[in-house]
Amino acid sequence: MKLILLLALISLTSALQAAEFEVQLEDGRRAWSSSELLKHPQARDIEISDDVSYQRSMRYRAVPLCVLLEGVTPGDHLQAVALDGFAAELPAAILLASEGAKAWLAIEDPQHPWPPLAKGKSSAGPFYLVWTDPAASQIGPEQWPFQVARIRQLAPVEQRFPALLPATDAGADVQAGFAAYQKNCMACHRLNGAGDAEFGPDLNIPHNPTEYFTGDFLRQYIRDPQSLRRWPQGRMPGFSERTIDNTELEQLIGYLQHMAQRKITF
């Protein structure tokens, strides 16, 4: 038994040491191993007082993400891709900001592995995008991708996925709802088959949630999914009023209602 545990520990340590974080930009690819990042000259220990994934205070060895994004400008668009297919769309401006919320790449140390996210699950490592002072820039929970494999530079969502666009004559609230969808939903879901996420179901094909949730049930589901559908494997987080206020929630639902009339047939 001791030998088995020792071999498992050696295997885990080797895997973490071999882990690689990649940045794909228009001018080329860069990559760092866990050991290189842990020794990075700007690596430091940070404390995250309200960690989104662990739901408690956590300490990490981390590197300011901006130092790994040399050549990126605030007007660029980036996407953080996780090992499970989660794909967070991120305007470069928030990752490069010197004021307000600050983005960090936390690196799991093979000698001191992070705890599992839940019983029977792995940790948030080997790489995890975390924030200090997230409220200062209204950073949402979908902008905390864990098990990140790479960050890549892409064209804006509007250019890559026209199937997500509201009608040109859609009102300001629908346009605001589209922005809320990009920030809070697109990391897990596709809509009209459009998007890079491979995590959750499509939100328009074959049916839009506004078509099968009646009354206030959709609002309740977004706020607290387990209050309507309780199952151990449920992975959708709840979105509190601190994350999506009531006005933004109505705008998001308005966008979904609008897109229910703009289904694309495959």
Buried (B, 14 or more C-beta within 10 A) or exposed (E): EEEEEEEEEEEBBEEBBEBBBBBBBEEEEBEBBBBBBBEBEEBEEBEBEEBBBBEEEBEBBBBBBBEBBEEBEEEBBBBBBBBBEBBBBBBBBBBBBEEBBBBBBBBBBBEEBBEEBEEEEBBBBBBBBBBBEBEEBBBBBBBBBBBBBBBBBBEEBEEBBEBBBBEEEBEEBBBBBBBBBBBBBBBBBBBBEBBBBEBBEBBBBEEBBBEEBEEEEBBBBBBBBEEEEEEEEEEBBBBEEEBBEEEBBBBBBBBBBBBBEBBEEE
